[in-house]
Structures are given as C-alpha cells and as structure tokens.
Amino acid sequence: MTSSAPRRGWLSVTSVALGSFVLVLSEFLPIGLLPAIAADLDVGIGTAGLMVVATGLVGAVAAPVVTVWTSALDRRVVLVGLTVLLVVADALAAVAPAFWVLLVARMLLGVGIGGFWAIGAGIAGRLVRPESVIRATSLITAGVSVATVVSLPLGALVSALATWRLAFVIGGVLGLVALGLQVAMLPRIPAQQRVRFGTLGSLLGVPRARVGLIAAAFLFTAQFAAYTYIAPYLQDLVGVDADTVTVALLVFGIAGIVGNFAAGFTLGRSVLGTIGSAKFVLAGAVVLLPLLAHSVVGVFVLLVVWGLVWGALPLGMQTWMSTSSPAGSETGLALFVTTIQLAIAAGSVLGGAAVSSFGLAVDFWLAGGVAVVGAIVLVVLGTRRSSGTPAVASAPAPAPAPAVAVASAPAETTATGSVAVACP
C-alpha cells in the first residue's frame, strides 16, 4: 500500500469516489436539459443530443490513449489532472456562447471520463489494505449509482427554476471540491508498469480477459437497450403519469446503490457466482416487465430486483477485468471502458430499432435474450482454466508490478488478494 495509515487511505478513496460522482453527474446532466439547451443555442433536439453521444465516443477512445500516454506518470498526478479537466469542461459548458463550444466542452469531459475509469477505478488496491480492496472499490463505484439517481432530477429542476447553465456551474463547483480533497488526501502513487498500445492488443489473447470483454459487451448492450426506453415503457405500457415515472427511476437508482455495496461482500466469496447469477436475474426481470405491465406493484418489484443486480454488475465485471491482465489492472480496465462505452451506444441503437419496428415489449424481450447470451458466455467459458498467457510487451517501470498469475487460474478466483480491484 502507498499509505500506511488506514484512515488516510479511506479518505483518499473518498476523494476518488467524489470525483467519480461528479464525472458521471456531469455526463448525464444534459439529458434533463436538452430542450432548454436546444432552445437557447438555437439547435434541434437531435443536434443537442449529439453532446451526449460525443462524450461517450470520446471516452471510448480516451480510455486506452490516456492509459498509454500517462503510464509512466505518478497516478496521483494523472487523477488530479483529469479532475482539473472535468472542472474546465464544466466551466466551458457553463459559458458556452454557441453549440460548437458546448460540444468541445463535452468532448473534454469525455477524455476525463475515459481516463478516470481506466485509471482511477482500479486505484483502491493502492490505497487500502488488501482485505478492504473490494469494499473500497464499491465506494468508488457508488459514485456512479448516486450520480445516476441525482443527475436527471437535478437537471430537470435546474432547467425549471433557472438557466441550464447553472447545472454545469454546480458540476464545476463539486469538481473543485473533489479536486481539493484529492490534492490534500491522495498520496504519491508511483507508476508500476509502462503500458504500450501493443500491450493492450496482446490482452485480447488472454482467455480470461477476452471472456470478460465479450461478456461485458453483451451485458451493457442488453442493459441500455432496455433502460434507455424505461420511461416510455412506464408511460405507454404501464400507463403511469410523469410523477410516478420519476419515483420509479428513483427507486431503481436507490436499489442500484444497495446492490453495489452488497456486491462488495459477495464478490469476496465468488466473482463468477456473483456476476453469473446477477446476469440471469437481470435477464429475467427485463423479460417479465412487459408481461406484468398491468400491475404497477409488480413493475415496481421488478424494478427493485433489476436495480439491485445492475448495481452489482459493473463492479463485478470490472473486478473480473482488473484480475485478468498480466500487465496490471489499468490495461484490462482501459479496454473494458472502451468496450462498455461502445456497447452503451450499440444498446441504445438496438433498442431504438426494436422499439421502432416491433414495439416496447419486443425491445425488452430482445434485451433479456442478449443478457442471457452474455451470462452463458461468462459461465461456460469462464469456468475453463486458461492454458497459458501470451507474453505482454512492456517497458521497465519505475517500480515492479506485483506478480499476478491470473491467466492460468480458475475464473472463480476471488479478488481479495493484493491485486488492484476496479470498479465503472
């Protein structure tokens, strides 16, 4: 561990968790602000929506690029720099005089998001004791769940009471708070291994990593094929009003927070068991939602179940990936972040096509089928022992990376050892 004081280690984790919260809050804030932004900057709703897409696509590219370009730098310096980028992006968005300036700001945010989740998400293993790594990582991941719950209502509220620019001011101020805590609390975290683009490519030859990426692609595609259209489902199929939709989304988000922390305990017992069972339960909940659309109570129960297992899955998948790379957790997480950003976009497109062609019910059934395929891939292929690990090219590092022999270990290996465990 970099810090010998447990309390300081947990304060450092908290500063990173706040950073994750503000990043995701800033990413999702515009969803509730699109009409106001479109009207003020004189663009169409479809054009305004590009700033959400641009953030995700830039994040997908930034994850591996930032990982490679900063692999020789102290991780504290990199994390602080990414948080500074977040503050700059929100400040620029708040004063943007034209839509293209706002789009540039969102692309800068995408760089921060991609870089953060490739580096900061796996940093808990350098800050706390080995037996506390998964719990610390779940705290960092909780920032995502909380931000998801807060962002949409906050954006809508700010848009109704004031200008949409205030939302980005709030994001920037919170980013400054996170920046101050990181500067004060994060210790030096020396780079452990130089990463090259060839290192990232060679990871695809590691069976355990390859299985994790494929399973993650299926999972996030399924999740966002369904979740993107949860509001239309509630309004059109269930027949509830806008206030009930807001309550339903809030219930889903709170359940996700609970599931995230619960996974911090279950992953210590079985990574494969936690992820596999959660995927099957998610598929079942999504498939049943159209069938129980006549019962508001039944729908809310399914949303709670869905939220619980979804809260566990990003932490579980990133735990899997962080223990899959012989070159260190950051290598696995860089490809993981790229995979999930592309899968989120693919899921939204797939869901839109299904809704347009066949209706909301078919979209949810399709999403459930994709989730089942992903679960089967993980369980069937993940239980096989890897026959070996291809050599991974790397440059000498300032400090040697801990020896990790995960490529030849069973997929059931728990993540409570000295390996850095990562979160989304």
LINHU-V405979 format. One record per residue. N is the residue number from 0. RES is the residue in three letters. SS is DSSP state (alpha for helix, beta for strand, coil for the rest). PHI is phi as a letter, one per 40 degrees, with the letter a starting at -180 (* if undefined). OMEGA is omega as a letter, one per 20 degrees, with the letter a starting at -180 (999 if undefined). Layout:
BEGIN
N|RES|SS|PHI|OMEGA, N|RES|SS|PHI|OMEGA
END
This chain:
BEGIN
0|MET|coil|*|r, 1|THR|coil|c|a, 2|SER|coil|b|a, 3|SER|coil|c|a, 4|ALA|coil|c|a, 5|PRO|alpha|d|a, 6|ARG|alpha|c|r, 7|ARG|alpha|c|r, 8|GLY|alpha|c|a, 9|TRP|alpha|c|r, 10|LEU|alpha|c|r, 11|SER|alpha|c|r, 12|VAL|alpha|c|r, 13|THR|alpha|c|r, 14|SER|alpha|c|r, 15|VAL|alpha|c|r, 16|ALA|alpha|c|r, 17|LEU|alpha|c|r, 18|GLY|alpha|c|r, 19|SER|alpha|c|r, 20|PHE|alpha|c|a, 21|VAL|alpha|c|r, 22|LEU|alpha|c|a, 23|VAL|alpha|c|r, 24|LEU|alpha|d|a, 25|SER|alpha|c|a, 26|GLU|alpha|c|a, 27|PHE|alpha|c|a, 28|LEU|alpha|d|a, 29|PRO|alpha|c|a, 30|ILE|alpha|d|r, 31|GLY|alpha|c|a, 32|LEU|coil|b|a, 33|LEU|alpha|d|a, 34|PRO|alpha|c|a, 35|ALA|alpha|c|r, 36|ILE|alpha|c|a, 37|ALA|alpha|c|a, 38|ALA|alpha|c|a, 39|ASP|alpha|c|a, 40|LEU|alpha|c|r, 41|ASP|coil|f|r, 42|VAL|coil|b|r, 43|GLY|coil|c|r, 44|ILE|alpha|d|r, 45|GLY|alpha|c|r, 46|THR|alpha|c|r, 47|ALA|alpha|c|r, 48|GLY|coil|c|r, 49|LEU|alpha|c|a, 50|MET|alpha|c|r, 51|VAL|alpha|c|r, 52|VAL|alpha|c|a, 53|ALA|alpha|c|r, 54|THR|alpha|c|a, 55|GLY|alpha|c|a, 56|LEU|alpha|c|r, 57|VAL|alpha|c|r, 58|GLY|alpha|c|r, 59|ALA|alpha|c|r, 60|VAL|alpha|c|a, 61|ALA|alpha|c|a, 62|ALA|alpha|d|r, 63|PRO|alpha|c|a, 64|VAL|alpha|c|r, 65|VAL|alpha|c|r, 66|THR|alpha|d|a, 67|VAL|alpha|c|a, 68|TRP|alpha|c|a, 69|THR|coil|b|a, 70|SER|coil|c|a, 71|ALA|coil|c|a, 72|LEU|coil|c|r, 73|ASP|coil|d|a, 74|ARG|alpha|c|r, 75|ARG|alpha|c|r, 76|VAL|alpha|c|a, 77|VAL|alpha|c|a, 78|LEU|alpha|c|r, 79|VAL|alpha|c|r, 80|GLY|alpha|c|r, 81|LEU|alpha|c|r, 82|THR|alpha|c|r, 83|VAL|alpha|d|r, 84|LEU|alpha|c|r, 85|LEU|alpha|d|a, 86|VAL|alpha|c|r, 87|VAL|alpha|c|a, 88|ALA|alpha|c|r, 89|ASP|alpha|c|r, 90|ALA|alpha|c|r, 91|LEU|alpha|c|r, 92|ALA|alpha|c|a, 93|ALA|alpha|c|a, 94|VAL|alpha|b|a, 95|ALA|coil|d|r, 96|PRO|coil|c|a, 97|ALA|coil|a|a, 98|PHE|alpha|c|a, 99|TRP|alpha|c|r, 100|VAL|alpha|c|r, 101|LEU|alpha|c|r, 102|LEU|alpha|c|r, 103|VAL|alpha|c|r, 104|ALA|alpha|d|a, 105|ARG|alpha|c|r, 106|MET|alpha|c|r, 107|LEU|alpha|c|r, 108|LEU|alpha|c|r, 109|GLY|alpha|c|r, 110|VAL|alpha|c|r, 111|GLY|alpha|c|a, 112|ILE|alpha|c|a, 113|GLY|alpha|c|r, 114|GLY|alpha|c|a, 115|PHE|alpha|c|a, 116|TRP|alpha|c|r, 117|ALA|alpha|c|a, 118|ILE|alpha|b|a, 119|GLY|alpha|c|a, 120|ALA|alpha|c|a, 121|GLY|alpha|b|a, 122|ILE|alpha|c|a, 123|ALA|alpha|d|a, 124|GLY|alpha|c|r, 125|ARG|alpha|c|a, 126|LEU|coil|b|a, 127|VAL|coil|b|r, 128|ARG|coil|c|a, 129|PRO|alpha|d|a, 130|GLU|alpha|c|a, 131|SER|alpha|b|a, 132|VAL|alpha|c|a, 133|ILE|alpha|c|r, 134|ARG|alpha|c|r, 135|ALA|alpha|c|r, 136|THR|alpha|c|r, 137|SER|alpha|c|r, 138|LEU|alpha|c|r, 139|ILE|alpha|c|r, 140|THR|alpha|c|a, 141|ALA|alpha|d|r, 142|GLY|alpha|d|r, 143|VAL|alpha|c|a, 144|SER|alpha|c|a, 145|VAL|alpha|c|r, 146|ALA|alpha|c|r, 147|THR|alpha|c|r, 148|VAL|alpha|c|a, 149|VAL|alpha|c|a, 150|SER|alpha|c|a, 151|LEU|alpha|c|r, 152|PRO|alpha|c|a, 153|LEU|alpha|c|r, 154|GLY|alpha|c|r, 155|ALA|alpha|c|a, 156|LEU|alpha|c|a, 157|VAL|alpha|c|a, 158|SER|alpha|c|a, 159|ALA|alpha|c|a, 160|LEU|alpha|c|a, 161|ALA|coil|a|r, 162|THR|coil|c|r, 163|TRP|coil|c|a, 164|ARG|alpha|c|a, 165|LEU|alpha|c|a, 166|ALA|alpha|c|r, 167|PHE|alpha|c|r, 168|VAL|alpha|c|r, 169|ILE|alpha|c|r, 170|GLY|alpha|c|r, 171|GLY|alpha|c|r, 172|VAL|alpha|c|r, 173|LEU|alpha|c|r, 174|GLY|alpha|c|r, 175|LEU|alpha|c|r, 176|VAL|alpha|c|r, 177|ALA|alpha|c|r, 178|LEU|alpha|c|r, 179|GLY|alpha|c|r, 180|LEU|alpha|c|a, 181|GLN|alpha|c|r, 182|VAL|alpha|c|a, 183|ALA|alpha|c|a, 184|MET|alpha|b|a, 185|LEU|coil|c|r, 186|PRO|coil|c|r, 187|ARG|coil|c|r, 188|ILE|coil|b|a, 189|PRO|coil|d|r, 190|ALA|coil|c|a, 191|GLN|coil|b|a, 192|GLN|coil|a|r, 193|ARG|beta|c|a, 194|VAL|coil|b|r, 195|ARG|coil|b|r, 196|PHE|alpha|c|r, 197|GLY|alpha|c|r, 198|THR|alpha|c|r, 199|LEU|alpha|c|a, 200|GLY|alpha|c|a, 201|SER|alpha|c|r, 202|LEU|alpha|c|r, 203|LEU|coil|c|r, 204|GLY|coil|c|r, 205|VAL|coil|c|a, 206|PRO|alpha|d|a, 207|ARG|alpha|c|r, 208|ALA|alpha|c|a, 209|ARG|alpha|c|r, 210|VAL|alpha|c|a, 211|GLY|alpha|c|a, 212|LEU|alpha|c|r, 213|ILE|alpha|c|a, 214|ALA|alpha|c|r, 215|ALA|alpha|c|r, 216|ALA|alpha|c|r, 217|PHE|alpha|c|a, 218|LEU|alpha|c|a, 219|PHE|alpha|c|r, 220|THR|alpha|c|r, 221|ALA|alpha|c|a, 222|GLN|alpha|d|a, 223|PHE|alpha|c|r, 224|ALA|alpha|c|r, 225|ALA|alpha|c|a, 226|TYR|alpha|c|r, 227|THR|coil|d|a, 228|TYR|coil|b|a, 229|ILE|alpha|c|r, 230|ALA|alpha|c|r, 231|PRO|alpha|c|r, 232|TYR|alpha|c|a, 233|LEU|alpha|c|a, 234|GLN|alpha|c|a, 235|ASP|alpha|c|a, 236|LEU|alpha|c|a, 237|VAL|alpha|c|r, 238|GLY|coil|g|r, 239|VAL|coil|c|a, 240|ASP|coil|c|a, 241|ALA|alpha|c|r, 242|ASP|alpha|c|r, 243|THR|alpha|c|r, 244|VAL|alpha|c|r, 245|THR|alpha|c|r, 246|VAL|alpha|c|a, 247|ALA|alpha|c|r, 248|LEU|alpha|c|r, 249|LEU|alpha|c|r, 250|VAL|alpha|c|r, 251|PHE|alpha|d|a, 252|GLY|alpha|c|r, 253|ILE|alpha|c|r, 254|ALA|alpha|c|r, 255|GLY|alpha|c|r, 256|ILE|alpha|c|r, 257|VAL|alpha|c|a, 258|GLY|alpha|c|r, 259|ASN|alpha|c|a, 260|PHE|alpha|c|r, 261|ALA|alpha|c|r, 262|ALA|alpha|c|r, 263|GLY|alpha|d|r, 264|PHE|alpha|c|a, 265|THR|alpha|c|r, 266|LEU|coil|c|r, 267|GLY|coil|c|r, 268|ARG|coil|c|a, 269|SER|coil|a|r, 270|VAL|alpha|c|a, 271|LEU|alpha|c|a, 272|GLY|alpha|c|a, 273|THR|alpha|c|a, 274|ILE|alpha|c|a, 275|GLY|alpha|c|a, 276|SER|alpha|c|a, 277|ALA|alpha|c|r, 278|LYS|alpha|c|r, 279|PHE|alpha|c|r, 280|VAL|alpha|c|r, 281|LEU|alpha|d|r, 282|ALA|alpha|c|r, 283|GLY|alpha|c|a, 284|ALA|alpha|c|a, 285|VAL|alpha|c|r, 286|VAL|alpha|c|a, 287|LEU|alpha|c|a, 288|LEU|alpha|d|r, 289|PRO|alpha|c|a, 290|LEU|alpha|c|a, 291|LEU|coil|b|a, 292|ALA|coil|c|r, 293|HIS|coil|c|a, 294|SER|coil|b|r, 295|VAL|alpha|c|r, 296|VAL|alpha|c|r, 297|GLY|alpha|c|r, 298|VAL|alpha|c|r, 299|PHE|alpha|c|r, 300|VAL|alpha|c|r, 301|LEU|alpha|c|r, 302|LEU|alpha|c|r, 303|VAL|alpha|c|r, 304|VAL|alpha|c|r, 305|TRP|alpha|d|a, 306|GLY|alpha|c|a, 307|LEU|alpha|c|a, 308|VAL|alpha|c|r, 309|TRP|alpha|c|r, 310|GLY|alpha|c|a, 311|ALA|alpha|c|a, 312|LEU|alpha|c|r, 313|PRO|alpha|d|r, 314|LEU|alpha|c|a, 315|GLY|alpha|c|a, 316|MET|alpha|c|r, 317|GLN|alpha|c|r, 318|THR|alpha|c|r, 319|TRP|alpha|d|a, 320|MET|alpha|c|a, 321|SER|alpha|c|r, 322|THR|coil|b|a, 323|SER|coil|b|a, 324|SER|coil|b|r, 325|PRO|coil|c|a, 326|ALA|coil|c|r, 327|GLY|coil|h|a, 328|SER|alpha|c|a, 329|GLU|alpha|c|r, 330|THR|alpha|c|r, 331|GLY|alpha|c|a, 332|LEU|alpha|c|r, 333|ALA|alpha|c|r, 334|LEU|alpha|c|r, 335|PHE|alpha|c|a, 336|VAL|alpha|c|r, 337|THR|alpha|c|a, 338|THR|alpha|c|a, 339|ILE|alpha|c|r, 340|GLN|alpha|c|r, 341|LEU|alpha|c|r, 342|ALA|alpha|c|r, 343|ILE|alpha|c|r, 344|ALA|alpha|c|a, 345|ALA|alpha|c|r, 346|GLY|alpha|c|r, 347|SER|alpha|c|r, 348|VAL|alpha|c|r, 349|LEU|alpha|c|r, 350|GLY|alpha|c|r, 351|GLY|alpha|c|r, 352|ALA|alpha|c|a, 353|ALA|alpha|c|r, 354|VAL|alpha|c|a, 355|SER|alpha|c|a, 356|SER|alpha|c|a, 357|PHE|alpha|b|r, 358|GLY|coil|h|a, 359|LEU|alpha|c|a, 360|ALA|alpha|c|a, 361|VAL|alpha|c|r, 362|ASP|alpha|d|a, 363|PHE|alpha|c|r, 364|TRP|alpha|c|r, 365|LEU|alpha|c|r, 366|ALA|alpha|c|r, 367|GLY|alpha|c|r, 368|GLY|alpha|c|r, 369|VAL|alpha|c|r, 370|ALA|alpha|c|r, 371|VAL|alpha|c|r, 372|VAL|alpha|d|r, 373|GLY|alpha|c|r, 374|ALA|alpha|c|r, 375|ILE|alpha|c|r, 376|VAL|alpha|d|a, 377|LEU|alpha|c|a, 378|VAL|alpha|c|a, 379|VAL|alpha|c|a, 380|LEU|alpha|c|a, 381|GLY|alpha|c|r, 382|THR|coil|c|r, 383|ARG|coil|c|r, 384|ARG|coil|c|r, 385|SER|coil|c|a, 386|SER|coil|c|r, 387|GLY|coil|i|a, 388|THR|coil|b|r, 389|PRO|coil|c|r, 390|ALA|coil|c|a, 391|VAL|coil|b|a, 392|ALA|coil|c|r, 393|SER|coil|a|r, 394|ALA|beta|c|r, 395|PRO|coil|d|a, 396|ALA|coil|b|r, 397|PRO|coil|d|r, 398|ALA|coil|b|a, 399|PRO|coil|c|r, 400|ALA|coil|c|r, 401|PRO|coil|c|r, 402|ALA|coil|c|a, 403|VAL|coil|b|a, 404|ALA|coil|b|a, 405|VAL|coil|c|a, 406|ALA|coil|c|r, 407|SER|coil|b|a, 408|ALA|coil|c|r, 409|PRO|coil|c|a, 410|ALA|coil|c|a, 411|GLU|coil|c|a, 412|THR|coil|d|r, 413|THR|coil|c|a, 414|ALA|coil|b|a, 415|THR|coil|b|a, 416|GLY|coil|c|a, 417|SER|coil|c|r, 418|VAL|coil|c|r, 419|ALA|coil|c|a, 420|VAL|coil|b|a, 421|ALA|coil|b|r, 422|CYS|coil|b|p, 423|PRO|coil|c|999
END
